[in-house]
Every structure is written in C-alpha cells, then in structure tokens.
C-alpha cells in the first residue's frame, strides 16, 4: 500500500547532495530515488569536497538553517571519511547516509575492512577508461545523423531511425556510460523507398539497431521543431515508421520502441543484445570496447 504524500503539491523540497569527493555518486544514487516521486518538486544543491571536520560543521549549520524553512530538506551523503561523516550526521535534517548504510554489510561479506577514504570513482588510475570514453564521445559526435562516413567501420553500434526517434541521445549515452563507438544514421524518404539498407551502412548489418516510436509521439516531437509542417504531420510520420519497420524486419535488425522508454532503458536493450550476440558467437567480439585501445 502506497501512503499518500504529506508534501504540499506546490511546495519545493530542498535536497542536498554531500560528499568528501566529487559528489557524483551522491547525486546519482539520490536522484535514482527522487525520480520515483514525479509529482514532488525538488530544489537540488550539490556540496562536494567536504574534506575536513571544520567544513562539515559549516555544512551542518547550512542544513540546520534549511530546517527552519517551510519544507524540511532531504539530505544524501556519500562521505567516506569517518570523522567527516560523523560530523555531518549531527545535523537536525533528515539524512540518508549511503556509505554508512552499506559499508558495514560489504565489509562483513568480504571479511575485510574498507579504507574509508575519500576516493573518486573515475580517478587518475582509470586513465585508459576515461580516454576510451572520450574517444567514444568524439566518434559519436563525428558520426551523428550520418554526418561523416569516415571510419564508420569502427562503429560498435549503428542506430537507424527516422528523424527524432531518439538516435542522438542514445548514441551519446552509450558512448559516455559504456565507451561504445556509436554512429547514428537518419532514414530519409530516399532511404525508405526500398527495404535495402542505406549504402553507407550496408556492410555493417550485424551492428545495426533500428529505433521506432509511435506515430502520435513522433508527430508531437516534430511539431515542436517544425510546427504545422508536412514533416510533422501524422501521415508523414506513419509512412516513415511503417517503411522503417519494413526495413528492420527485412534484415532481422534488433529493434527498440523508444516511445515510452528512457535513454537508459534503450541503452540497456542495446547492451543486452550485444552480449547475446557475443555469447551466440561463442567468443568475445573483437569489437568489444573493453579490448579497444585509446583509438
């Protein structure tokens, strides 16, 4: 049973993300919880690099001051250093201590004590991974919307879809979060006259994914870009989606409906499909980005 919200629908809940490092983990985990409350309005504040007890005391004073406001704040922290954590926990504000909640469980399971130091998830020791992702982002930008055929054979994934079906955000997410080299290719009327794959990607069929959506959603998104145009009409959207689907089916391309899916969900389908393809091939693909150098 879900309890009724006690927060005024017009109220804004102050949210603080605290960390003795960058704060990325606090934001990521905190926001993963907050998105489950779409009807609540939040005002977010990030306070990173709380590295001393004195700094923690200043933050506690700020949090306690926020407690005097019309809506109590919500606080998320991933502070790892014991003395900093202990000082932050002195606040009167409700605080969710991710580190404190889970560290002891992990230590118990591993039979070892963690360092309890402020450490970055993506630090200097992860230079290769960082460089791989930067290279993937550059590739995605260069090959956005079919801009350049140069080096297309280096792609791990090629996203095909009519305009405004979610190709670009999906490509950028896969590059940033997974280090995949992703190209996206827009299917225009000329491409849709036949079910053949467009020339530039014809030899890359095993890396192609088709994206689709609903007619209503595609028309609505296009109306924002070009109101009352043929491009945004439902008839044109229906034609493009129908022909694109015929192309996907002809070549047995993995297809993702983006109409009600987040970028994260779309990316997850792509990643899972790639994993299945590698398993069915009986080996790790030579195009596995984990085995690529810093191209």
C-alpha positions in Angstrom: 0.0 0.0 0.0 1.4 3.4 -1.0 1.0 6.2 1.6 -0.5 9.5 0.5 2.0 12.3 0.1 2.2 14.7 3.0 4.1 17.2 0.9 2.1 20.2 -0.3 1.9 19.8 -4.1 3.0 23.4 -4.6 5.9 23.1 -2.2 9.6 22.7 -3.2 11.6 20.3 -1.2 15.3 21.3 -0.7 17.7 18.5 -1.5 21.4 18.4 -0.6 23.9 16.0 -2.0 27.0 15.9 0.2 30.4 14.3 -0.4 34.0 14.4 0.6 34.9 13.8 -3.1 33.1 14.9 -6.3 29.6 14.2 -5.2 28.8 12.3 -8.4 27.8 9.1 -6.5 25.6 11.0 -4.1 23.8 12.7 -6.9 23.4 9.5 -8.9 22.0 7.4 -6.1 20.0 10.2 -4.7 18.4 11.1 -8.0 17.7 7.4 -8.7 15.4 7.6 -5.6 13.9 11.0 -6.3 12.8 10.2 -9.8 10.3 7.8 -8.2 8.4 10.9 -7.0 7.5 12.7 -10.2 4.8 14.8 -8.5 7.2 16.3 -6.0 9.2 19.4 -6.8 12.8 19.4 -5.7 15.5 22.1 -5.5 18.9 20.4 -5.6 22.2 21.6 -4.2 25.5 19.8 -4.5 28.2 20.3 -1.9 31.3 18.3 -2.8 34.8 18.1 -1.4 33.9 18.3 2.3 37.3 17.2 3.4 37.6 18.4 7.0 35.6 18.4 10.1 35.5 22.2 10.0 34.0 22.2 6.6 31.5 19.6 7.7 30.4 21.9 10.6 29.7 24.7 8.2 27.6 22.3 6.1 25.7 21.2 9.2 25.0 24.8 10.0 23.6 25.3 6.5 21.4 22.2 6.8 20.1 23.2 10.2 19.2 26.7 8.8 17.3 25.0 6.0 15.3 23.1 8.6 13.8 26.4 9.6 12.3 26.8 6.1 8.7 26.0 5.1 9.7 22.5 3.9 12.3 20.3 5.7 15.3 19.4 3.5 16.3 16.0 2.3 20.0 15.2 2.5 22.0 12.5 0.8 25.6 11.8 1.6 28.4 9.5 0.4 31.1 10.9 2.7 33.6 8.1 3.4 35.9 9.6 6.0 34.6 8.6 9.4 35.2 11.9 11.2 33.6 13.9 8.3 30.6 11.5 8.2 30.1 11.7 12.0 30.1 15.5 11.9 27.6 15.6 9.1 25.3 13.2 10.9 25.0 15.7 13.7 22.6 17.8 11.6 18.9 18.0 12.6 18.0 17.5 8.9 16.8 14.0 7.7 19.9 12.5 6.2 20.4 9.4 4.1 23.9 8.1 4.6 24.6 5.7 1.7 28.1 4.9 2.9 27.0 4.2 6.5 24.0 2.1 5.3 26.0 -0.3 3.1 29.7 -0.2 4.0 29.4 -2.5 7.1 27.4 -5.0 5.1 30.1 -5.1 2.4 32.8 -5.4 5.0 31.0 -8.3 6.7 30.5 -10.1 3.4 34.2 -9.7 2.3 35.6 -10.2 5.7 37.8 -7.2 5.3 37.7 -3.5 6.4 37.4 -0.9 3.7 39.8 2.1 3.5 37.1 4.6 4.4 38.9 7.3 2.4 37.5 9.9 0.0 38.2 8.4 -3.4 36.9 9.2 -6.9 35.2 6.5 -8.9 37.0 7.8 -12.0 40.3 8.8 -10.8 43.8 9.1 -12.2 44.2 5.3 -12.0 41.5 4.9 -14.6 43.1 7.0 -17.3 42.6 4.4 -20.0 38.9 4.0 -19.3 38.5 7.8 -19.3 40.4 8.1 -22.6 38.3 5.3 -24.2 35.1 7.2 -23.3 36.4 10.5 -24.6 37.3 8.8 -27.9 33.8 7.2 -28.0 32.1 10.6 -27.5 34.2 12.2 -30.2 33.2 9.3 -32.5 29.5 9.7 -31.7 29.7 13.5 -32.4 31.6 12.9 -35.7 29.0 10.3 -36.8 25.9 12.0 -35.6 23.0 12.0 -38.1 25.1 10.4 -40.8 27.5 13.4 -40.8 30.6 11.5 -41.8 31.1 8.1 -43.4 34.8 8.3 -42.5 35.8 5.5 -40.1 32.3 4.1 -39.9 33.6 0.6 -39.9 35.0 1.3 -36.4 31.5 1.5 -35.0 30.3 -1.0 -32.4 26.7 0.1 -32.9 24.9 1.8 -35.8 21.5 3.3 -34.8 19.0 3.6 -37.7 15.7 5.5 -37.4 13.7 8.3 -38.9 14.4 11.8 -37.6 13.5 12.5 -33.9 13.2 8.9 -32.8 16.0 9.2 -30.1 19.1 8.3 -32.0 21.4 11.1 -30.8 20.7 10.9 -27.0 21.0 7.1 -27.2 24.3 7.3 -29.0 25.8 9.8 -26.6 24.7 7.8 -23.6 26.2 4.6 -24.9 29.4 6.5 -25.6 29.6 8.3 -22.3 28.4 5.4 -20.0 29.7 2.4 -21.8 32.5 3.6 -24.1 30.9 2.2 -27.2 31.6 3.7 -30.6 28.1 4.5 -31.9 27.1 6.0 -35.2 23.6 7.1 -36.0 22.1 7.3 -39.4 18.8 9.1 -40.3 16.4 7.3 -42.5 15.0 9.8 -45.0 12.4 9.4 -47.7 15.0 8.4 -50.3 16.2 5.6 -48.0 12.6 4.5 -47.3 11.7 3.9 -50.9 13.3 0.5 -50.6 13.9 -2.0 -47.8 17.6 -2.2 -48.7 19.9 -0.8 -46.0 21.4 2.6 -46.9 24.7 2.3 -48.8 27.0 3.7 -46.1 25.8 1.1 -43.5 25.0 -1.8 -45.9 28.2 -3.8 -44.9 27.5 -3.1 -41.2 24.2 -5.0 -40.8 25.4 -7.1 -37.9 26.0 -3.8 -35.9 22.7 -2.1 -36.9 19.8 -1.4 -34.5 16.5 0.0 -35.5 14.7 2.6 -33.4 11.0 3.2 -33.7 8.2 5.0 -31.8 4.5 5.8 -32.1 3.0 8.0 -34.7 1.5 10.3 -32.1 4.7 10.8 -30.2 6.8 11.3 -33.3 4.4 13.9 -34.6 4.3 15.7 -31.3 8.1 15.9 -31.1 8.4 17.1 -34.7 5.7 19.7 -34.1 8.0 21.3 -31.6 10.7 21.6 -34.2 8.6 22.5 -37.3 5.0 23.3 -36.4 2.3 22.5 -38.9 4.7 21.1 -41.5 4.5 18.0 -43.7 7.5 16.8 -41.8 5.4 16.8 -38.5 2.2 15.5 -40.0 0.8 12.2 -38.7 0.6 10.9 -42.3 4.3 11.5 -42.9 5.2 10.1 -39.5 3.1 7.0 -40.2 4.7 6.5 -43.6 8.3 6.8 -42.3 7.7 4.5 -39.3 6.0 1.9 -41.4 8.7 1.8 -44.0 11.5 1.8 -41.4 9.9 -1.2 -39.7 9.7 -3.0 -43.0 13.5 -2.4 -43.4 14.2 -3.6 -39.9 12.2 -6.8 -40.5 13.7 -7.5 -43.9 17.2 -7.5 -42.3 16.2 -9.0 -38.9 17.6 -6.0 -37.1 17.2 -5.7 -33.3 14.5 -3.1 -32.8 13.7 -0.9 -29.8 10.5 1.1 -29.3 11.6 4.4 -27.8 8.1 5.8 -27.3 7.9 5.0 -23.6 11.5 4.1 -22.8 14.2 6.3 -21.1 17.6 6.6 -22.7 18.9 4.3 -20.0 16.4 1.6 -20.9 17.1 1.9 -24.6 20.8 1.6 -24.0 20.2 -1.4 -21.7 18.4 -3.2 -24.6 21.4 -2.5 -26.9 23.9 -3.7 -24.4 22.0 -6.9 -23.6 21.6 -7.6 -27.3 25.3 -7.2 -27.9 26.0 -9.5 -25.1 23.7 -12.2 -26.5 25.3 -11.8 -29.9 28.7 -12.3 -28.4 27.6 -15.4 -26.5 26.0 -16.9 -29.6 29.3 -16.3 -31.5 31.0 -18.3 -28.7 33.7 -15.7 -28.1 34.2 -12.1 -27.1 33.8 -9.9 -30.1 37.0 -8.3 -31.5 35.0 -5.1 -31.4 34.4 -5.3 -27.7 35.2 -1.8 -26.5 36.8 -3.3 -23.4 39.6 -4.6 -25.6 40.0 -1.5 -27.7 42.9 0.8 -27.2 42.5 4.6 -26.9 41.7 4.9 -30.6 
